[in-house]
Each structure stands twice: as C-alpha cells, then as structure tokens.
Amino acid sequence: MMASVRSTAQVAETARQGIGILGPGTQAAARLENMARFLDFVSESTARAAEQAREVLHTKPEATNTPG
C-alpha cells in the first residue's frame, strides 16, 4: 500500500513538472493540474487508510466477559 502511495505521489509530481513544460494557462496544463490534484487526493487517502488498517490490525481485541 505504501509503495502505491509513493508511486502515485511520484506520478502527481511528474504531472506538475509537465505543467511548467506545457506552460501554465494552457488546456493541457489545466488537465495535468487536475490530474495532480486528484492523484494527491488518492495518495493521501490511501496512506490514511493504510495507517488506520495498521492501527486496527495491531490492536488486541478486548476480552469479553461471558459466563461459562
């Protein structure tokens, strides 16, 4: 999961570099900016989900008091 986060963040950064190459204000640059923003969202959401899953998986279940 975290490798996917890093990879997605890298693609977002590459898109941002493309904005400078294509020239801000162009339609292609606007598409790259939207793509980068979306990939940032996906990357951050995936990282947050992985962290939450780690917390769940490393938390011991509470003992239940059931009469035996």
N, C-alpha and C positions, 0 to 999 in steps of 0.2 A: 504494500500500500504506500509506504513512504517513498519507495523508488518511483512509483507512479506520480506521486506529488512532485518530486524533484523534476521528473521528466516533463510533466505538464507545465511547471513553472518555467522550465527552460524554453519550451515552445512559446510561451507567452512573452518571454524576453526577446526571443528571435523576432516575433511579430512586432514588438516595439522598435527593434532596430530597423525593420522594414519600413516603418512609418517615416523615419528620417531619410531613408534612401528614396522612397517614392515622393516624399515631400508632403508635409502637413497641409491639410486643406484639400487634398485630392480624394476622390471617392475610394480609391484603393486603400489609402492611408486610413480613412474612416472605418473601412471594413476591418483592417488589421487592428485598429484600436478597439473596436467592439470584440473582436476575437480575443485579444489580450485580456480585456476586462472579464470576459466570460471564463477564460482559462484560469485567471486569478481566482475567480469565484469557485470553480470546480476544485482547484488545488487546495484552497483554504478549507472548503467543505470536506474534502477527502481527508485532509490532515486532522481536522476536528473529529471526524467520525472515527478515525484510527485511534486517536487519543482516548475517546470515550470507550471504544471497544477494549482498549488496553486496561482501562480502569475497571470495567466490568469483569474481564477475564482474570484479573489479579485480585479481585475482592472475594474473600471467602464467604460462602453463603452462611446466613445466620442459622443457628441451630433452632429447630422448632421443638417446643415442649409439648410432646404428645403423650398422653397417658399410655402406658404399656402394659 
